[in-house]
């Protein structure tokens, strides 16, 4: 689907150890990428169901990109989602 992957340096099998080590922000960053990808998959699902038009999908993707860009100083791990051609 062309979606970005997970942040470097962590995968699901390591979350418990990260928690024990107090690396809560890194876990949150990891989970936020799941949230963004899930939203983007849902948008495409709605497109395929005929509940969204291409224009609506592209507008939602643009809104997401703008939202992330506005928070780039606190959420740099999400900047990978702010690329040209984010839509299907």
C-alpha positions as CSV (number, residue, x, y, z in Angstrom):
1,X,0.0,0.0,0.0
2,X,3.0,2.2,0.0
3,X,2.7,3.1,3.7
4,X,5.9,3.9,5.7
5,X,7.1,1.3,8.1
6,X,7.8,1.4,11.8
7,X,10.5,3.7,13.5
8,X,14.0,2.3,13.4
9,X,15.3,0.6,16.5
10,X,12.1,-0.9,17.9
11,X,9.6,-3.6,17.0
12,X,6.7,-5.1,18.8
13,X,8.7,-7.8,20.5
14,X,10.8,-5.2,22.3
15,X,7.9,-3.0,23.8
16,X,7.9,-4.9,27.1
17,X,11.6,-4.3,27.5
18,X,11.3,-0.7,26.5
19,X,8.6,-0.3,29.2
20,X,10.8,-2.0,31.9
21,X,13.6,0.4,30.8
22,X,11.3,3.4,31.2
23,X,11.5,4.3,27.5
24,X,7.8,5.3,27.4
25,X,8.2,8.1,24.8
26,X,9.7,5.7,22.3
27,X,6.8,3.3,22.8
28,X,4.4,6.2,22.3
29,X,6.2,7.2,19.1
30,X,6.1,3.6,17.9
31,X,2.3,3.4,18.6
32,X,1.6,6.7,16.9
33,X,2.9,5.3,13.7
34,X,0.4,2.5,14.0
35,X,-2.4,5.0,14.6
36,X,-1.5,7.0,11.5
37,X,-1.2,3.9,9.3
38,X,-4.5,2.5,10.6
39,X,-6.2,5.8,9.8
40,X,-4.7,5.8,6.3
41,X,-5.8,2.2,5.7
42,X,-9.3,3.1,6.9
43,X,-9.4,6.0,4.4
44,X,-8.6,3.6,1.6
45,X,-11.2,1.1,2.8
46,X,-13.8,3.8,2.7
47,X,-12.7,4.8,-0.8
48,X,-13.0,1.2,-2.0
49,X,-16.5,0.9,-0.3
50,X,-17.6,4.0,-2.2
51,X,-18.0,6.1,0.9
52,X,-15.2,8.5,0.0
53,X,-14.3,10.0,-3.4
54,X,-10.7,10.3,-4.5
55,X,-11.0,14.1,-3.8
56,X,-12.2,13.4,-0.3
57,X,-9.4,10.8,0.3
58,X,-6.8,13.3,-1.0
59,X,-8.2,16.1,1.2
60,X,-8.1,13.8,4.3
61,X,-4.5,12.9,3.4
62,X,-3.6,16.5,3.0
63,X,-5.2,17.4,6.4
64,X,-3.2,14.6,8.0
65,X,0.0,15.8,6.4
66,X,-0.7,19.4,7.6
67,X,-1.6,18.2,11.1
68,X,1.7,16.3,11.3
69,X,3.8,19.2,9.8
70,X,2.3,21.6,12.3
71,X,3.7,19.3,15.1
72,X,7.0,18.4,13.4
73,X,9.0,19.9,16.3
74,X,7.4,17.5,18.8
75,X,6.7,14.5,16.5
76,X,9.6,14.2,14.1
77,X,9.0,10.4,13.9
78,X,5.8,11.1,11.9
79,X,7.4,13.3,9.3
80,X,7.8,10.3,7.0
81,X,4.0,10.6,6.4
82,X,4.4,14.1,4.9
83,X,5.5,13.1,1.5
84,X,4.1,14.1,-1.9
85,X,1.6,11.7,-3.3
86,X,0.3,10.3,0.0
87,X,-3.0,9.1,-1.5
88,X,-3.9,5.9,-3.2
